[in-house]
Amino acid sequence: MMENNHMMTKNQEVDTSKVEETVSRMDEGKKDEILSNFTEFKSYLHKRVQLGEKLGMDEEALAKTAEKVAGYLAEHEEPRNAEENLLKELWKVGDQEQRHKLAHMLVNLVK
């Protein structure tokens, strides 16, 4: 979620407007490694959630960041496994409130 702290402000706050830019700059090999296996994807998210918590992010801030990442992935990346395909389909049919709740669920899943 926060590769090389590019989304962090000088005050150690997350700038969610930079999520897409940060994710799009990720090395394709690294992105493939993370997205090719759902267990690896969850492990990667778990590490990012732990980092966010260490930086003082509450669950709402974590969910907002997860929501931005999920939106980017749904729009720009093809699912690489059945679990990601299900998440993308749920994302597509959900309204804004449902997507936000799904982001909360993803954060809880990887804690």
C-alpha positions in Angstrom: 0.0 0.0 0.0 2.7 2.5 0.8 5.8 1.6 -1.3 8.8 3.6 -0.2 6.6 6.0 1.8 5.6 7.9 -1.4 2.1 8.4 0.0 3.4 9.7 3.3 3.4 13.5 4.1 6.1 15.2 6.1 3.8 14.8 9.1 3.6 11.0 8.6 0.1 11.2 7.4 -1.2 9.2 4.4 -2.1 11.1 1.3 -4.7 8.8 -0.3 -4.7 10.9 -3.5 -1.3 9.4 -4.3 -2.4 5.8 -4.1 -2.9 5.3 -7.8 0.4 7.0 -8.6 2.3 4.9 -6.1 0.8 1.6 -7.2 1.2 2.4 -10.9 5.0 3.0 -10.3 5.4 -0.4 -8.7 7.8 -2.7 -10.6 5.8 -5.1 -12.9 7.8 -8.1 -11.6 7.0 -7.2 -8.0 3.4 -6.5 -8.8 3.1 -9.9 -10.6 4.7 -11.6 -7.6 2.2 -10.1 -5.2 -0.9 -10.6 -7.4 -0.2 -14.0 -8.8 -1.1 -15.8 -5.5 -3.9 -14.7 -3.1 -1.9 -15.8 -0.1 1.0 -13.6 -1.2 -1.4 -10.8 -1.8 -2.8 -11.1 1.7 0.7 -11.3 3.2 1.7 -8.1 1.3 -1.5 -6.3 2.6 -0.9 -7.6 6.1 2.6 -6.0 6.1 1.2 -2.7 4.8 -1.5 -2.7 7.4 1.0 -3.3 10.1 3.1 -0.5 8.8 0.1 1.8 8.7 -0.8 0.9 12.3 2.8 1.6 13.4 2.5 5.0 11.8 -0.6 5.7 13.8 -3.3 5.1 11.2 -6.7 4.0 12.6 -8.9 1.5 10.9 -10.8 4.1 9.0 -7.6 5.5 7.5 -6.5 2.0 6.6 -9.8 1.2 5.0 -9.7 4.4 2.9 -6.3 3.5 1.7 -7.4 -0.1 0.9 -10.4 1.3 -0.9 -8.2 3.4 -3.1 -5.9 0.5 -3.8 -8.8 -1.8 -4.6 -10.3 0.7 -6.9 -7.0 1.0 -8.8 -6.6 -2.7 -9.1 -10.2 -3.2 -10.2 -9.7 -0.6 -13.0 -6.2 -1.3 -14.1 -5.2 -5.0 -13.3 -6.7 -8.2 -14.5 -7.4 -10.8 -11.7 -4.7 -13.4 -11.6 -6.7 -16.0 -9.5 -10.2 -16.9 -8.5 -10.1 -14.9 -5.2 -9.1 -11.7 -7.0 -11.7 -12.3 -9.7 -14.4 -12.5 -7.0 -13.1 -9.3 -5.3 -13.2 -7.5 -8.7 -16.8 -8.7 -9.4 -18.0 -7.6 -5.9 -16.3 -4.3 -6.4 -18.0 -3.8 -9.8 -21.5 -4.4 -8.4 -21.1 -2.5 -5.2 -22.0 1.1 -4.6 -19.7 3.5 -2.8 -20.8 2.5 0.7 -20.5 -1.3 -0.1 -17.1 -0.8 -1.5 -16.0 1.1 1.6 -17.3 -1.8 3.8 -15.5 -4.3 1.5 -12.3 -2.3 2.1 -12.9 -2.6 5.9 -13.4 -6.3 5.5 -10.1 -6.6 3.5 -8.2 -4.8 6.3 -9.8 -7.1 8.9 -9.0 -10.2 6.7 -5.3 -9.4 6.7 -4.8 -8.3 10.3 
